[in-house]
């Protein structure tokens, strides 16, 4: 997919870059929430949402070689992330922050598993 920004190390594979981007976004969200810094949290949530919009765009492309069930799951997850992000406009809560971070971490883990096969 390659959703990573220009900060990626040249030694990383595409899957590792994507996994790193998702992991970094999860950590940003968690740390911002824990610090009770609303601006930092809003920025972290925005970056995460942009990442997931990118994922959705990439997997929705007709030329994307991923199997349809994986595409469908990633599109559903993208919608979930957007919904949870917009819900937090009325205030963040630990359960939603945890759900967003865990979603990123699980997909990151899946990308790294795919890389190792």
Buried (B, 14 or more C-beta within 10 A) or exposed (E): BEBBEEEBEEEBBBBBBBBBBBBBBBBBBBBBBEEEEEEBBBBBBEBBBEBBBBBBEBBEEEEBEBEEEEBEBBBEBBEBBBEBBEEBEEEBEEEBBBBBBEBBBEBBEBBBEEBEE
